[in-house]
Every structure is written in structure tokens, then in C-alpha cells.
């Protein structure tokens, strides 16, 4: 995705897919609701499309719950 305005009727095209197969819904879930999901957090911290700040947040979460 690229930042910008989207209007009704605009075409959307997938430009690529992350190798870790992490969905936006999964990122939202471990951020807001299921902070102890080690398996998903382990995948999320490797998603290069996320900003370093977000990845740091998830690394801290993972450090709290990982064995």
C-alpha cells in the first residue's frame, strides 16, 4: 500500500504479500486484545512493512510473555 486518498470507485491492486502471512486483523488483535499470543507476535515482529516503532512495541510485548 501507498499513502494517499482513496475514493469510491478507485481500483485497488495488491502489490505484494508479506512472507509471514500476517493480516491487518491479526496485528490489531495482538495490539488491542490478545497481547499474549506468542505465535502471532513472533510473526508480527518480522513484518518489514510495519514501522520500527510498531515492531518495537510488539517486541516488548513478546518479551513479557515469551518463555
KOLGUDO-674170 format. One line per 5 residues: number of its first residue (from 1); for each residue x, y, z of N, C-alpha, C, CB. Coordinates in Angstrom, 1 decimal, decimal comma, padded with zeros to 4 digits. Glycine has a CB too. Example, Ala and Ser with C-alpha at 12.3 -4.5 7.8 and 13.67 -1.06 7.14 Angstrom:
2
1	013,2/-005,7/007,8/012,3/-004,5/007,8/013,2/-003,3/007,8/011,3/-004,5/009,0 ~ 012,8/-002,2/007,1/013,7/-001,1/007,1/012,9/000,0/007,9/014,1/-000,6/005,7;
END
This chain:
67
1	000,8/-001,2/000,0/000,0/000,0/000,0/000,9/001,2/000,0/-000,9/000,0/001,2 ~ 000,3/002,3/-000,6/001,0/003,6/-000,5/000,0/004,6/000,1/001,4/004,0/-002,0 ~ 000,5/005,5/000,8/-000,3/006,5/001,4/-000,9/007,4/000,4/000,5/007,4/002,4 ~ -002,2/007,8/000,6/-002,9/008,7/-000,3/-004,4/008,6/-000,1/-002,5/008,3/-001,7 ~ -005,1/009,4/-000,9/-006,5/009,4/-000,8/-007,1/008,3/-001,7/-007,1/010,8/-001,3;
6	-008,2/007,7/-001,2/-008,9/006,7/-001,9/-010,4/007,1/-002,0/-008,8/005,3/-001,3 ~ -011,0/007,0/-003,1/-012,4/007,4/-003,3/-013,2/006,2/-003,8/-012,5/008,6/-004,2 ~ -014,5/006,3/-003,6/-015,4/005,3/-004,1/-015,1/005,1/-005,6/-016,9/005,6/-003,8 ~ -015,0/003,8/-006,0/-014,8/003,5/-007,4/-013,3/003,4/-007,8/-015,4/004,6/-008,2 ~ -012,4/003,8/-006,9/-011,0/003,6/-007,2/-010,6/002,1/-007,2/-010,1/004,4/-006,2;
11	-009,8/001,8/-008,1/-009,3/000,4/-008,2/-008,2/000,2/-007,2/-008,8/000,1/-009,7 ~ -008,2/-001,0/-006,6/-007,1/-001,3/-005,7/-006,4/-002,6/-006,3/-007,6/-001,6/-004,3 ~ -005,1/-002,6/-006,1/-004,3/-003,8/-006,6/-003,3/-004,2/-005,6/-003,6/-003,5/-008,0 ~ -003,2/-005,5/-005,4/-002,2/-006,0/-004,4/-000,9/-005,9/-005,1/-002,5/-007,5/-004,0 ~ 000,0/-005,2/-004,3/001,4/-005,0/-004,8/002,3/-006,1/-004,4/001,9/-003,6/-004,4;
16	002,0/-006,8/-003,3/002,8/-007,9/-002,8/002,2/-008,5/-001,6/004,2/-007,3/-002,5 ~ 002,8/-009,5/-001,1/002,3/-010,2/000,1/003,5/-010,5/001,0/001,5/-011,5/-000,3 ~ 003,3/-010,2/002,3/004,4/-010,5/003,2/004,6/-012,0/003,4/004,0/-009,9/004,6 ~ 005,9/-012,3/003,5/006,2/-013,7/003,6/005,7/-014,4/004,8/007,7/-013,9/003,5 ~ 005,4/-013,6/005,9/005,0/-014,1/007,1/003,4/-014,3/007,2/005,4/-013,3/008,3;
21	002,8/-013,9/006,1/001,3/-014,0/006,0/000,5/-013,5/007,2/001,0/-015,5/005,9 ~ 000,9/-012,3/007,7/000,3/-011,6/008,8/-000,8/-010,7/008,3/001,3/-010,8/009,7 ~ -002,0/-010,8/008,7/-003,1/-010,0/008,3/-003,2/-008,8/009,2/-004,4/-010,8/008,3 ~ -003,8/-007,7/008,7/-004,0/-006,5/009,5/-004,9/-006,8/010,7/-004,8/-005,4/008,6 ~ -005,8/-007,7/010,5/-006,7/-008,1/011,7/-005,9/-008,7/012,8/-007,8/-009,0/011,2;
26	-004,9/-009,5/012,4/-004,0/-010,2/013,4/-003,2/-009,1/014,2/-003,1/-011,2/012,8 ~ -002,7/-008,1/013,5/-001,9/-007,1/014,1/-002,8/-006,3/015,1/-001,3/-006,1/013,1 ~ -004,0/-006,0/014,7/-004,9/-005,3/015,5/-005,2/-006,1/016,8/-006,2/-004,9/014,8 ~ -005,5/-007,4/016,6/-005,9/-008,3/017,7/-004,8/-008,4/018,7/-006,2/-009,7/017,1 ~ -003,5/-008,6/018,3/-002,4/-008,7/019,3/-002,1/-007,4/019,9/-001,2/-009,4/018,7;
31	-002,4/-006,3/019,2/-002,1/-005,0/019,8/-003,2/-004,6/020,9/-002,1/-003,9/018,7 ~ -004,4/-004,9/020,6/-005,5/-004,4/021,4/-006,2/-005,4/022,3/-006,6/-003,8/020,5 ~ -006,2/-006,7/021,9/-007,0/-007,7/022,7/-006,2/-008,9/023,2/-008,1/-008,1/021,8 ~ -005,3/-009,4/022,4/-004,7/-010,7/022,8/-003,2/-010,5/022,8/-005,1/-011,8/021,7 ~ -002,8/-009,7/023,8/-001,4/-009,4/023,9/-000,4/-010,5/024,2/-001,2/-008,3/024,9;
36	-001,0/-011,7/024,6/-000,2/-012,8/025,0/000,0/-013,9/023,9/-000,7/-013,4/026,2 ~ -000,4/-013,6/022,7/-000,4/-014,6/021,6/001,0/-014,7/021,1/-001,4/-014,3/020,5 ~ 001,8/-015,5/021,7/003,3/-015,6/021,3/003,5/-016,0/019,9/004,0/-016,7/022,2 ~ 002,7/-016,9/019,3/002,9/-017,4/017,9/002,7/-016,2/017,0/001,9/-018,5/017,6 ~ 001,6/-015,5/017,2/001,3/-014,3/016,2/002,3/-013,2/016,4/-000,1/-013,8/016,4;
41	002,7/-012,9/017,7/003,6/-011,8/018,0/005,0/-012,2/017,3/003,8/-011,6/019,5 ~ 005,4/-013,4/017,4/006,6/-013,9/016,8/006,7/-013,6/015,3/006,9/-015,3/017,0 ~ 005,5/-013,7/014,6/005,4/-013,4/013,2/005,4/-011,9/012,9/004,2/-014,1/012,6 ~ 004,6/-011,2/013,8/004,4/-009,8/013,6/005,7/-009,0/013,7/003,4/-009,2/014,6 ~ 006,6/-009,4/014,6/007,8/-008,6/014,8/008,8/-008,8/013,5/008,6/-009,1/016,0;
46	008,5/-009,7/012,6/009,3/-009,9/011,4/008,7/-009,2/010,2/009,5/-011,3/011,2 ~ 007,6/-008,5/010,3/007,0/-007,9/009,2/007,7/-006,6/008,9/005,4/-007,7/009,4 ~ 008,4/-006,5/007,8/009,2/-005,3/007,5/008,3/-004,1/007,1/010,2/-005,7/006,4 ~ 007,1/-004,4/006,7/006,2/-003,3/006,3/005,7/-002,5/007,5/005,0/-003,9/005,5 ~ 005,8/-003,0/008,7/005,5/-002,3/009,9/006,6/-001,3/010,2/005,1/-003,2/011,1;
51	006,2/-000,2/010,7/007,3/000,8/011,2/008,1/000,2/012,3/006,6/002,1/011,6 ~ 009,3/000,7/012,4/010,2/000,2/013,5/009,5/000,4/014,9/011,5/000,9/013,4 ~ 008,8/001,5/015,0/008,1/001,8/016,3/007,1/000,7/016,6/007,5/003,2/016,3 ~ 006,3/000,3/015,7/005,3/-000,8/015,9/006,0/-002,1/016,2/004,4/-000,9/014,7 ~ 007,1/-002,4/015,4/007,8/-003,6/015,7/008,4/-003,6/017,1/008,9/-003,8/014,6;
56	008,9/-002,5/017,5/009,5/-002,4/018,9/008,4/-002,6/019,9/010,1/-001,0/019,1 ~ 007,2/-002,1/019,7/006,1/-002,3/020,6/005,8/-003,8/020,7/004,8/-001,5/020,1 ~ 005,7/-004,5/019,6/005,5/-005,9/019,6/006,6/-006,7/020,2/005,1/-006,4/018,2 ~ 007,8/-006,3/020,0/009,0/-006,9/020,6/008,9/-006,9/022,1/010,3/-006,3/020,1 ~ 008,5/-005,7/022,6/008,3/-005,5/024,1/007,2/-006,4/024,6/008,0/-004,1/024,5;
61	006,1/-006,5/023,9/005,0/-007,4/024,3/005,5/-008,8/024,3/003,8/-007,3/023,3 ~ 006,2/-009,2/023,3/006,7/-010,6/023,2/007,7/-010,9/024,3/007,4/-010,8/021,8 ~ 008,5/-010,0/024,7/009,5/-010,2/025,8/008,8/-010,4/027,1/010,4/-009,0/025,9 ~ 007,6/-009,8/027,3/006,8/-010,0/028,5/006,2/-011,4/028,6/005,7/-008,9/028,6 ~ 005,9/-012,0/027,5/005,1/-013,3/027,5/005,8/-014,5/027,0/003,8/-013,1/026,7;
66	006,9/-014,3/026,3/007,7/-015,4/025,7/008,4/-016,2/026,8/008,6/-014,9/024,6 ~ 008,4/-017,5/026,7/009,1/-018,3/027,7/010,6/-018,1/027,7/008,8/-019,8/027,5;
END
